[in-house]
Amino acid sequence: MAKNNRKARRAWAAARKKHIKRGCITILEYLHDHDCGIYSAERICTCNPDRVLKDDKGRVLARIEGAGFYDPLELAEGA
């Protein structure tokens, strides 16, 4: 499981680097499980959501499964 998770995290990082560019619109979606804690009062992810990157027309650019819990600061690394 850990190797698959690591592989998925690397794939997610590569997809972000490839598709998220300055001046371009990229839509990011996290597809949480229905019983995930993100929908509770704690608002903490307890599932392993699928991550989807889409272009401005809604076409899927990348879909990564199994990259781990949702971290709201995940995309703030360059800020």
HTML snippet that shows the backbone in 3Dmol.js (N, CA, C, O; Angstrom):
<script src="https://3Dmol.org/build/3Dmol-min.js"></script>
<div id="view" style="width:600px;height:400px;position:relative"></div>
<script>
const pdb = `
ATOM      1  N   MET A   1       0.823  -1.200   0.000  1.00  0.00           N
ATOM      2  CA  MET A   1       0.000   0.000   0.000  1.00  0.00           C
ATOM      3  C   MET A   1       0.863   1.259   0.000  1.00  0.00           C
ATOM      4  O   MET A   1       0.557   2.214  -0.714  1.00  0.00           O
ATOM      5  N   ALA A   2       1.942   1.273   0.794  1.00  0.00           N
ATOM      6  CA  ALA A   2       2.780   2.463   0.892  1.00  0.00           C
ATOM      7  C   ALA A   2       3.452   2.778  -0.441  1.00  0.00           C
ATOM      8  O   ALA A   2       3.576   3.945  -0.812  1.00  0.00           O
ATOM      9  N   LYS A   3       3.891   1.731  -1.173  1.00  0.00           N
ATOM     10  CA  LYS A   3       4.518   1.968  -2.471  1.00  0.00           C
ATOM     11  C   LYS A   3       3.512   2.537  -3.462  1.00  0.00           C
ATOM     12  O   LYS A   3       3.832   3.459  -4.212  1.00  0.00           O
ATOM     13  N   ASN A   4       2.291   1.988  -3.469  1.00  0.00           N
ATOM     14  CA  ASN A   4       1.262   2.496  -4.357  1.00  0.00           C
ATOM     15  C   ASN A   4       0.912   3.933  -4.006  1.00  0.00           C
ATOM     16  O   ASN A   4       0.710   4.762  -4.892  1.00  0.00           O
ATOM     17  N   ASN A   5       0.841   4.229  -2.700  1.00  0.00           N
ATOM     18  CA  ASN A   5       0.530   5.579  -2.241  1.00  0.00           C
ATOM     19  C   ASN A   5       1.643   6.541  -2.679  1.00  0.00           C
ATOM     20  O   ASN A   5       1.362   7.648  -3.139  1.00  0.00           O
ATOM     21  N   ARG A   6       2.876   6.126  -2.538  1.00  0.00           N
ATOM     22  CA  ARG A   6       4.013   6.963  -2.944  1.00  0.00           C
ATOM     23  C   ARG A   6       3.987   7.201  -4.455  1.00  0.00           C
ATOM     24  O   ARG A   6       4.228   8.317  -4.917  1.00  0.00           O
ATOM     25  N   LYS A   7       3.696   6.158  -5.212  1.00  0.00           N
ATOM     26  CA  LYS A   7       3.615   6.271  -6.660  1.00  0.00           C
ATOM     27  C   LYS A   7       2.499   7.240  -7.064  1.00  0.00           C
ATOM     28  O   LYS A   7       2.675   8.046  -7.977  1.00  0.00           O
ATOM     29  N   ALA A   8       1.361   7.160  -6.386  1.00  0.00           N
ATOM     30  CA  ALA A   8       0.232   8.045  -6.677  1.00  0.00           C
ATOM     31  C   ALA A   8       0.580   9.489  -6.316  1.00  0.00           C
ATOM     32  O   ALA A   8       0.240  10.407  -7.062  1.00  0.00           O
ATOM     33  N   ARG A   9       1.254   9.703  -5.182  1.00  0.00           N
ATOM     34  CA  ARG A   9       1.651  11.061  -4.801  1.00  0.00           C
ATOM     35  C   ARG A   9       2.620  11.657  -5.816  1.00  0.00           C
ATOM     36  O   ARG A   9       2.529  12.840  -6.144  1.00  0.00           O
ATOM     37  N   ARG A  10       3.540  10.847  -6.309  1.00  0.00           N
ATOM     38  CA  ARG A  10       4.482  11.319  -7.325  1.00  0.00           C
ATOM     39  C   ARG A  10       3.753  11.637  -8.626  1.00  0.00           C
ATOM     40  O   ARG A  10       4.061  12.628  -9.287  1.00  0.00           O
ATOM     41  N   ALA A  11       2.794  10.803  -8.991  1.00  0.00           N
ATOM     42  CA  ALA A  11       2.006  11.045 -10.203  1.00  0.00           C
ATOM     43  C   ALA A  11       1.205  12.333 -10.059  1.00  0.00           C
ATOM     44  O   ALA A  11       1.088  13.097 -11.017  1.00  0.00           O
ATOM     45  N   TRP A  12       0.654  12.581  -8.874  1.00  0.00           N
ATOM     46  CA  TRP A  12      -0.105  13.803  -8.622  1.00  0.00           C
ATOM     47  C   TRP A  12       0.804  15.030  -8.726  1.00  0.00           C
ATOM     48  O   TRP A  12       0.419  16.036  -9.322  1.00  0.00           O
ATOM     49  N   ALA A  13       1.996  14.955  -8.156  1.00  0.00           N
ATOM     50  CA  ALA A  13       2.939  16.073  -8.239  1.00  0.00           C
ATOM     51  C   ALA A  13       3.335  16.338  -9.696  1.00  0.00           C
ATOM     52  O   ALA A  13       3.439  17.492 -10.111  1.00  0.00           O
ATOM     53  N   ALA A  14       3.553  15.279 -10.463  1.00  0.00           N
ATOM     54  CA  ALA A  14       3.910  15.431 -11.875  1.00  0.00           C
ATOM     55  C   ALA A  14       2.758  16.041 -12.671  1.00  0.00           C
ATOM     56  O   ALA A  14       2.983  16.883 -13.540  1.00  0.00           O
ATOM     57  N   ALA A  15       1.529  15.623 -12.381  1.00  0.00           N
ATOM     58  CA  ALA A  15       0.356  16.163 -13.082  1.00  0.00           C
ATOM     59  C   ALA A  15       0.175  17.644 -12.761  1.00  0.00           C
ATOM     60  O   ALA A  15      -0.120  18.439 -13.654  1.00  0.00           O
ATOM     61  N   ARG A  16       0.350  18.021 -11.495  1.00  0.00           N
ATOM     62  CA  ARG A  16       0.244  19.432 -11.121  1.00  0.00           C
ATOM     63  C   ARG A  16       1.298  20.258 -11.841  1.00  0.00           C
ATOM     64  O   ARG A  16       1.000  21.327 -12.375  1.00  0.00           O
ATOM     65  N   LYS A  17       2.524  19.766 -11.855  1.00  0.00           N
ATOM     66  CA  LYS A  17       3.619  20.492 -12.499  1.00  0.00           C
ATOM     67  C   LYS A  17       3.367  20.642 -14.000  1.00  0.00           C
ATOM     68  O   LYS A  17       3.674  21.683 -14.582  1.00  0.00           O
ATOM     69  N   LYS A  18       2.816  19.619 -14.616  1.00  0.00           N
ATOM     70  CA  LYS A  18       2.585  19.635 -16.058  1.00  0.00           C
ATOM     71  C   LYS A  18       1.413  20.530 -16.450  1.00  0.00           C
ATOM     72  O   LYS A  18       1.498  21.252 -17.443  1.00  0.00           O
ATOM     73  N   HIS A  19       0.319  20.494 -15.685  1.00  0.00           N
ATOM     74  CA  HIS A  19      -0.919  21.127 -16.120  1.00  0.00           C
ATOM     75  C   HIS A  19      -1.243  22.465 -15.455  1.00  0.00           C
ATOM     76  O   HIS A  19      -1.970  23.265 -16.043  1.00  0.00           O
ATOM     77  N   ILE A  20      -0.739  22.733 -14.269  1.00  0.00           N
ATOM     78  CA  ILE A  20      -1.049  23.991 -13.597  1.00  0.00           C
ATOM     79  C   ILE A  20       0.021  25.009 -13.973  1.00  0.00           C
ATOM     80  O   ILE A  20       1.161  24.945 -13.512  1.00  0.00           O
ATOM     81  N   LYS A  21      -0.379  25.942 -14.818  1.00  0.00           N
ATOM     82  CA  LYS A  21       0.547  26.960 -15.323  1.00  0.00           C
ATOM     83  C   LYS A  21      -0.005  28.345 -15.040  1.00  0.00           C
ATOM     84  O   LYS A  21      -1.220  28.544 -15.007  1.00  0.00           O
ATOM     85  N   ARG A  22       0.876  29.285 -14.839  1.00  0.00           N
ATOM     86  CA  ARG A  22       0.491  30.679 -14.619  1.00  0.00           C
ATOM     87  C   ARG A  22      -0.231  31.209 -15.847  1.00  0.00           C
ATOM     88  O   ARG A  22       0.226  31.016 -16.973  1.00  0.00           O
ATOM     89  N   GLY A  23      -1.349  31.873 -15.633  1.00  0.00           N
ATOM     90  CA  GLY A  23      -2.114  32.457 -16.717  1.00  0.00           C
ATOM     91  C   GLY A  23      -3.118  31.510 -17.367  1.00  0.00           C
ATOM     92  O   GLY A  23      -3.862  31.918 -18.259  1.00  0.00           O
ATOM     93  N   CYS A  24      -3.147  30.257 -16.932  1.00  0.00           N
ATOM     94  CA  CYS A  24      -4.094  29.279 -17.479  1.00  0.00           C
ATOM     95  C   CYS A  24      -5.092  28.880 -16.392  1.00  0.00           C
ATOM     96  O   CYS A  24      -4.759  28.852 -15.207  1.00  0.00           O
ATOM     97  N   ILE A  25      -6.302  28.577 -16.807  1.00  0.00           N
ATOM     98  CA  ILE A  25      -7.325  28.128 -15.861  1.00  0.00           C
ATOM     99  C   ILE A  25      -7.263  26.610 -15.748  1.00  0.00           C
ATOM    100  O   ILE A  25      -7.360  25.899 -16.748  1.00  0.00           O
ATOM    101  N   THR A  26      -7.103  26.130 -14.540  1.00  0.00           N
ATOM    102  CA  THR A  26      -7.114  24.701 -14.258  1.00  0.00           C
ATOM    103  C   THR A  26      -8.068  24.469 -13.098  1.00  0.00           C
ATOM    104  O   THR A  26      -7.963  25.120 -12.058  1.00  0.00           O
ATOM    105  N   ILE A  27      -8.987  23.554 -13.277  1.00  0.00           N
ATOM    106  CA  ILE A  27      -9.972  23.230 -12.245  1.00  0.00           C
ATOM    107  C   ILE A  27      -9.487  22.009 -11.486  1.00  0.00           C
ATOM    108  O   ILE A  27      -9.137  20.992 -12.083  1.00  0.00           O
ATOM    109  N   LEU A  28      -9.470  22.116 -10.177  1.00  0.00           N
ATOM    110  CA  LEU A  28      -9.028  21.036  -9.310  1.00  0.00           C
ATOM    111  C   LEU A  28     -10.225  20.499  -8.551  1.00  0.00           C
ATOM    112  O   LEU A  28     -10.956  21.266  -7.925  1.00  0.00           O
ATOM    113  N   GLU A  29     -10.435  19.188  -8.596  1.00  0.00           N
ATOM    114  CA  GLU A  29     -11.534  18.563  -7.861  1.00  0.00           C
ATOM    115  C   GLU A  29     -10.984  17.449  -6.973  1.00  0.00           C
ATOM    116  O   GLU A  29     -10.121  16.670  -7.380  1.00  0.00           O
ATOM    117  N   TYR A  30     -11.505  17.399  -5.761  1.00  0.00           N
ATOM    118  CA  TYR A  30     -11.242  16.283  -4.853  1.00  0.00           C
ATOM    119  C   TYR A  30     -12.552  15.531  -4.716  1.00  0.00           C
ATOM    120  O   TYR A  30     -13.556  16.110  -4.301  1.00  0.00           O
ATOM    121  N   LEU A  31     -12.558  14.271  -5.053  1.00  0.00           N
ATOM    122  CA  LEU A  31     -13.771  13.464  -4.986  1.00  0.00           C
ATOM    123  C   LEU A  31     -13.715  12.599  -3.726  1.00  0.00           C
ATOM    124  O   LEU A  31     -13.146  11.507  -3.735  1.00  0.00           O
ATOM    125  N   HIS A  32     -14.319  13.105  -2.634  1.00  0.00           N
ATOM    126  CA  HIS A  32     -14.301  12.427  -1.340  1.00  0.00           C
ATOM    127  C   HIS A  32     -15.359  11.333  -1.290  1.00  0.00           C
ATOM    128  O   HIS A  32     -16.366  11.393  -1.996  1.00  0.00           O
ATOM    129  N   ASP A  33     -15.117  10.330  -0.441  1.00  0.00           N
ATOM    130  CA  ASP A  33     -16.120   9.300  -0.173  1.00  0.00           C
ATOM    131  C   ASP A  33     -17.298   9.944   0.550  1.00  0.00           C
ATOM    132  O   ASP A  33     -17.146  10.977   1.201  1.00  0.00           O
ATOM    133  N   HIS A  34     -18.467   9.329   0.434  1.00  0.00           N
ATOM    134  CA  HIS A  34     -19.669   9.885   1.069  1.00  0.00           C
ATOM    135  C   HIS A  34     -19.565   9.911   2.594  1.00  0.00           C
ATOM    136  O   HIS A  34     -20.160  10.774   3.240  1.00  0.00           O
ATOM    137  N   ASP A  35     -18.811   8.971   3.173  1.00  0.00           N
ATOM    138  CA  ASP A  35     -18.699   8.920   4.630  1.00  0.00           C
ATOM    139  C   ASP A  35     -17.422   9.596   5.148  1.00  0.00           C
ATOM    140  O   ASP A  35     -17.027   9.373   6.293  1.00  0.00           O
ATOM    141  N   CYS A  36     -16.786  10.406   4.328  1.00  0.00           N
ATOM    142  CA  CYS A  36     -15.556  11.101   4.711  1.00  0.00           C
ATOM    143  C   CYS A  36     -15.849  12.130   5.807  1.00  0.00           C
ATOM    144  O   CYS A  36     -16.927  12.722   5.845  1.00  0.00           O
ATOM    145  N   GLY A  37     -14.884  12.329   6.685  1.00  0.00           N
ATOM    146  CA  GLY A  37     -15.009  13.295   7.767  1.00  0.00           C
ATOM    147  C   GLY A  37     -15.023  14.741   7.298  1.00  0.00           C
ATOM    148  O   GLY A  37     -15.325  15.637   8.086  1.00  0.00           O
ATOM    149  N   ILE A  38     -14.704  14.990   6.033  1.00  0.00           N
ATOM    150  CA  ILE A  38     -14.732  16.357   5.504  1.00  0.00           C
ATOM    151  C   ILE A  38     -16.148  16.917   5.541  1.00  0.00           C
ATOM    152  O   ILE A  38     -16.342  18.132   5.582  1.00  0.00           O
ATOM    153  N   TYR A  39     -17.139  16.020   5.527  1.00  0.00           N
ATOM    154  CA  TYR A  39     -18.541  16.435   5.563  1.00  0.00           C
ATOM    155  C   TYR A  39     -19.100  16.509   6.984  1.00  0.00           C
ATOM    156  O   TYR A  39     -20.285  16.788   7.164  1.00  0.00           O
ATOM    157  N   SER A  40     -18.268  16.265   7.989  1.00  0.00           N
ATOM    158  CA  SER A  40     -18.699  16.351   9.384  1.00  0.00           C
ATOM    159  C   SER A  40     -18.323  17.715   9.960  1.00  0.00           C
ATOM    160  O   SER A  40     -17.765  18.556   9.255  1.00  0.00           O
ATOM    161  N   ALA A  41     -18.624  17.929  11.211  1.00  0.00           N
ATOM    162  CA  ALA A  41     -18.316  19.204  11.865  1.00  0.00           C
ATOM    163  C   ALA A  41     -16.810  19.445  11.972  1.00  0.00           C
ATOM    164  O   ALA A  41     -16.373  20.595  11.998  1.00  0.00           O
ATOM    165  N   GLU A  42     -16.012  18.377  12.036  1.00  0.00           N
ATOM    166  CA  GLU A  42     -14.559  18.528  12.171  1.00  0.00           C
ATOM    167  C   GLU A  42     -13.897  19.016  10.883  1.00  0.00           C
ATOM    168  O   GLU A  42     -12.839  19.642  10.928  1.00  0.00           O
ATOM    169  N   ARG A  43     -14.525  18.726   9.721  1.00  0.00           N
ATOM    170  CA  ARG A  43     -14.010  19.129   8.412  1.00  0.00           C
ATOM    171  C   ARG A  43     -12.600  18.609   8.149  1.00  0.00           C
ATOM    172  O   ARG A  43     -11.790  19.302   7.532  1.00  0.00           O
ATOM    173  N   ILE A  44     -12.299  17.385   8.614  1.00  0.00           N
ATOM    174  CA  ILE A  44     -10.999  16.763   8.402  1.00  0.00           C
ATOM    175  C   ILE A  44     -11.196  15.535   7.514  1.00  0.00           C
ATOM    176  O   ILE A  44     -12.040  14.687   7.804  1.00  0.00           O
ATOM    177  N   CYS A  45     -10.429  15.440   6.447  1.00  0.00           N
ATOM    178  CA  CYS A  45     -10.550  14.334   5.508  1.00  0.00           C
ATOM    179  C   CYS A  45     -10.089  13.030   6.152  1.00  0.00           C
ATOM    180  O   CYS A  45      -9.002  12.952   6.723  1.00  0.00           O
ATOM    181  N   THR A  46     -10.927  12.021   6.050  1.00  0.00           N
ATOM    182  CA  THR A  46     -10.603  10.699   6.578  1.00  0.00           C
ATOM    183  C   THR A  46     -10.651   9.631   5.488  1.00  0.00           C
ATOM    184  O   THR A  46     -10.632   8.436   5.780  1.00  0.00           O
ATOM    185  N   CYS A  47     -10.714  10.068   4.230  1.00  0.00           N
ATOM    186  CA  CYS A  47     -10.760   9.110   3.125  1.00  0.00           C
ATOM    187  C   CYS A  47      -9.522   9.290   2.249  1.00  0.00           C
ATOM    188  O   CYS A  47      -8.605  10.035   2.595  1.00  0.00           O
ATOM    189  N   ASN A  48      -9.510   8.621   1.150  1.00  0.00           N
ATOM    190  CA  ASN A  48      -8.427   8.711   0.190  1.00  0.00           C
ATOM    191  C   ASN A  48      -9.048   9.223  -1.116  1.00  0.00           C
ATOM    192  O   ASN A  48      -9.305   8.429  -2.021  1.00  0.00           O
ATOM    193  N   PRO A  49      -9.296  10.549  -1.231  1.00  0.00           N
ATOM    194  CA  PRO A  49     -10.070  11.063  -2.371  1.00  0.00           C
ATOM    195  C   PRO A  49      -9.327  10.957  -3.694  1.00  0.00           C
ATOM    196  O   PRO A  49      -8.099  11.033  -3.748  1.00  0.00           O
ATOM    197  N   ASP A  50     -10.095  10.781  -4.753  1.00  0.00           N
ATOM    198  CA  ASP A  50      -9.534  10.869  -6.097  1.00  0.00           C
ATOM    199  C   ASP A  50      -9.300  12.346  -6.387  1.00  0.00           C
ATOM    200  O   ASP A  50     -10.083  13.203  -5.975  1.00  0.00           O
ATOM    201  N   ARG A  51      -8.224  12.630  -7.093  1.00  0.00           N
ATOM    202  CA  ARG A  51      -7.900  14.001  -7.464  1.00  0.00           C
ATOM    203  C   ARG A  51      -8.039  14.123  -8.977  1.00  0.00           C
ATOM    204  O   ARG A  51      -7.549  13.277  -9.724  1.00  0.00           O
ATOM    205  N   VAL A  52      -8.709  15.182  -9.419  1.00  0.00           N
ATOM    206  CA  VAL A  52      -8.957  15.378 -10.844  1.00  0.00           C
ATOM    207  C   VAL A  52      -8.560  16.803 -11.225  1.00  0.00           C
ATOM    208  O   VAL A  52      -8.945  17.766 -10.562  1.00  0.00           O
ATOM    209  N   LEU A  53      -7.795  16.919 -12.288  1.00  0.00           N
ATOM    210  CA  LEU A  53      -7.467  18.217 -12.874  1.00  0.00           C
ATOM    211  C   LEU A  53      -8.217  18.328 -14.191  1.00  0.00           C
ATOM    212  O   LEU A  53      -8.205  17.405 -15.005  1.00  0.00           O
ATOM    213  N   LYS A  54      -8.880  19.482 -14.396  1.00  0.00           N
ATOM    214  CA  LYS A  54      -9.629  19.721 -15.630  1.00  0.00           C
ATOM    215  C   LYS A  54      -9.185  21.050 -16.231  1.00  0.00           C
ATOM    216  O   LYS A  54      -8.706  21.938 -15.526  1.00  0.00           O
ATOM    217  N   ASP A  55      -9.353  21.168 -17.537  1.00  0.00           N
ATOM    218  CA  ASP A  55      -9.063  22.442 -18.184  1.00  0.00           C
ATOM    219  C   ASP A  55     -10.287  23.349 -18.099  1.00  0.00           C
ATOM    220  O   ASP A  55     -11.298  22.973 -17.507  1.00  0.00           O
ATOM    221  N   ASP A  56     -10.199  24.534 -18.687  1.00  0.00           N
ATOM    222  CA  ASP A  56     -11.281  25.504 -18.587  1.00  0.00           C
ATOM    223  C   ASP A  56     -12.556  25.075 -19.309  1.00  0.00           C
ATOM    224  O   ASP A  56     -13.610  25.672 -19.090  1.00  0.00           O
ATOM    225  N   LYS A  57     -12.486  24.065 -20.156  1.00  0.00           N
ATOM    226  CA  LYS A  57     -13.667  23.535 -20.833  1.00  0.00           C
ATOM    227  C   LYS A  57     -14.238  22.306 -20.127  1.00  0.00           C
ATOM    228  O   LYS A  57     -15.221  21.728 -20.589  1.00  0.00           O
ATOM    229  N   GLY A  58     -13.629  21.906 -19.014  1.00  0.00           N
ATOM    230  CA  GLY A  58     -14.117  20.771 -18.243  1.00  0.00           C
ATOM    231  C   GLY A  58     -13.547  19.423 -18.667  1.00  0.00           C
ATOM    232  O   GLY A  58     -13.961  18.385 -18.150  1.00  0.00           O
ATOM    233  N   ARG A  59     -12.604  19.429 -19.602  1.00  0.00           N
ATOM    234  CA  ARG A  59     -11.984  18.176 -20.032  1.00  0.00           C
ATOM    235  C   ARG A  59     -10.980  17.708 -18.982  1.00  0.00           C
ATOM    236  O   ARG A  59     -10.215  18.507 -18.441  1.00  0.00           O
ATOM    237  N   VAL A  60     -10.990  16.413 -18.702  1.00  0.00           N
ATOM    238  CA  VAL A  60     -10.097  15.853 -17.696  1.00  0.00           C
ATOM    239  C   VAL A  60      -8.674  15.813 -18.245  1.00  0.00           C
ATOM    240  O   VAL A  60      -8.413  15.224 -19.294  1.00  0.00           O
ATOM    241  N   LEU A  61      -7.763  16.448 -17.517  1.00  0.00           N
ATOM    242  CA  LEU A  61      -6.347  16.449 -17.868  1.00  0.00           C
ATOM    243  C   LEU A  61      -5.615  15.329 -17.151  1.00  0.00           C
ATOM    244  O   LEU A  61      -4.722  14.700 -17.718  1.00  0.00           O
ATOM    245  N   ALA A  62      -5.995  15.082 -15.902  1.00  0.00           N
ATOM    246  CA  ALA A  62      -5.369  14.029 -15.100  1.00  0.00           C
ATOM    247  C   ALA A  62      -6.336  13.582 -14.018  1.00  0.00           C
ATOM    248  O   ALA A  62      -7.098  14.386 -13.482  1.00  0.00           O
ATOM    249  N   ARG A  63      -6.299  12.293 -13.700  1.00  0.00           N
ATOM    250  CA  ARG A  63      -7.091  11.745 -12.609  1.00  0.00           C
ATOM    251  C   ARG A  63      -6.180  10.789 -11.840  1.00  0.00           C
ATOM    252  O   ARG A  63      -5.678   9.810 -12.394  1.00  0.00           O
ATOM    253  N   ILE A  64      -5.977  11.085 -10.568  1.00  0.00           N
ATOM    254  CA  ILE A  64      -5.075  10.309  -9.733  1.00  0.00           C
ATOM    255  C   ILE A  64      -5.871   9.694  -8.583  1.00  0.00           C
ATOM    256  O   ILE A  64      -6.614  10.394  -7.894  1.00  0.00           O
ATOM    257  N   GLU A  65      -5.718   8.408  -8.381  1.00  0.00           N
ATOM    258  CA  GLU A  65      -6.390   7.707  -7.286  1.00  0.00           C
ATOM    259  C   GLU A  65      -5.345   7.255  -6.274  1.00  0.00           C
ATOM    260  O   GLU A  65      -4.245   6.850  -6.650  1.00  0.00           O
ATOM    261  N   GLY A  66      -5.687   7.325  -4.999  1.00  0.00           N
ATOM    262  CA  GLY A  66      -4.836   6.763  -3.957  1.00  0.00           C
ATOM    263  C   GLY A  66      -3.656   7.600  -3.541  1.00  0.00           C
ATOM    264  O   GLY A  66      -2.649   7.050  -3.096  1.00  0.00           O
ATOM    265  N   ALA A  67      -3.738   8.925  -3.666  1.00  0.00           N
ATOM    266  CA  ALA A  67      -2.615   9.789  -3.301  1.00  0.00           C
ATOM    267  C   ALA A  67      -2.659  10.231  -1.840  1.00  0.00           C
ATOM    268  O   ALA A  67      -1.849  11.061  -1.428  1.00  0.00           O
ATOM    269  N   GLY A  68      -3.576   9.700  -1.060  1.00  0.00           N
ATOM    270  CA  GLY A  68      -3.622  10.011   0.362  1.00  0.00           C
ATOM    271  C   GLY A  68      -4.692  11.014   0.729  1.00  0.00           C
ATOM    272  O   GLY A  68      -5.502  11.425  -0.102  1.00  0.00           O
ATOM    273  N   PHE A  69      -4.676  11.397   1.994  1.00  0.00           N
ATOM    274  CA  PHE A  69      -5.668  12.318   2.539  1.00  0.00           C
ATOM    275  C   PHE A  69      -5.567  13.684   1.886  1.00  0.00           C
ATOM    276  O   PHE A  69      -4.515  14.060   1.368  1.00  0.00           O
ATOM    277  N   TYR A  70      -6.660  14.421   1.915  1.00  0.00           N
ATOM    278  CA  TYR A  70      -6.706  15.797   1.411  1.00  0.00           C
ATOM    279  C   TYR A  70      -6.029  16.714   2.412  1.00  0.00           C
ATOM    280  O   TYR A  70      -6.341  16.686   3.602  1.00  0.00           O
ATOM    281  N   ASP A  71      -5.107  17.522   1.929  1.00  0.00           N
ATOM    282  CA  ASP A  71      -4.431  18.524   2.749  1.00  0.00           C
ATOM    283  C   ASP A  71      -4.689  19.888   2.123  1.00  0.00           C
ATOM    284  O   ASP A  71      -4.236  20.140   1.007  1.00  0.00           O
ATOM    285  N   PRO A  72      -5.409  20.781   2.816  1.00  0.00           N
ATOM    286  CA  PRO A  72      -5.740  22.072   2.213  1.00  0.00           C
ATOM    287  C   PRO A  72      -4.518  22.929   1.882  1.00  0.00           C
ATOM    288  O   PRO A  72      -4.627  23.855   1.079  1.00  0.00           O
ATOM    289  N   LEU A  73      -3.386  22.650   2.466  1.00  0.00           N
ATOM    290  CA  LEU A  73      -2.169  23.430   2.191  1.00  0.00           C
ATOM    291  C   LEU A  73      -1.300  22.799   1.101  1.00  0.00           C
ATOM    292  O   LEU A  73      -0.206  23.281   0.808  1.00  0.00           O
ATOM    293  N   GLU A  74      -1.792  21.737   0.517  1.00  0.00           N
ATOM    294  CA  GLU A  74      -1.038  20.991  -0.484  1.00  0.00           C
ATOM    295  C   GLU A  74      -0.602  21.837  -1.673  1.00  0.00           C
ATOM    296  O   GLU A  74       0.499  21.650  -2.191  1.00  0.00           O
ATOM    297  N   LEU A  75      -1.436  22.752  -2.106  1.00  0.00           N
ATOM    298  CA  LEU A  75      -1.122  23.567  -3.273  1.00  0.00           C
ATOM    299  C   LEU A  75      -0.467  24.896  -2.908  1.00  0.00           C
ATOM    300  O   LEU A  75      -0.179  25.697  -3.797  1.00  0.00           O
ATOM    301  N   ALA A  76      -0.227  25.149  -1.631  1.00  0.00           N
ATOM    302  CA  ALA A  76       0.348  26.411  -1.190  1.00  0.00           C
ATOM    303  C   ALA A  76       1.880  26.360  -1.120  1.00  0.00           C
ATOM    304  O   ALA A  76       2.506  27.302  -0.635  1.00  0.00           O
ATOM    305  N   GLU A  77       2.473  25.292  -1.592  1.00  0.00           N
ATOM    306  CA  GLU A  77       3.915  25.132  -1.450  1.00  0.00           C
ATOM    307  C   GLU A  77       4.724  26.187  -2.194  1.00  0.00           C
ATOM    308  O   GLU A  77       5.854  26.482  -1.804  1.00  0.00           O
ATOM    309  N   GLY A  78       4.167  26.761  -3.257  1.00  0.00           N
ATOM    310  CA  GLY A  78       4.898  27.783  -3.999  1.00  0.00           C
ATOM    311  C   GLY A  78       4.520  29.197  -3.602  1.00  0.00           C
ATOM    312  O   GLY A  78       5.072  30.160  -4.135  1.00  0.00           O
ATOM    313  N   ALA A  79       3.589  29.332  -2.678  1.00  0.00           N
ATOM    314  CA  ALA A  79       3.109  30.670  -2.309  1.00  0.00           C
ATOM    315  C   ALA A  79       4.025  31.358  -1.324  1.00  0.00           C
ATOM    316  O   ALA A  79       3.757  32.489  -0.918  1.00  0.00           O
TER     317      ALA A  79
END
`;
const viewer = $3Dmol.createViewer("view");
viewer.addModel(pdb, "pdb");
viewer.setStyle({}, {cartoon: {color: "spectrum"}});
viewer.zoomTo();
viewer.render();
</script>
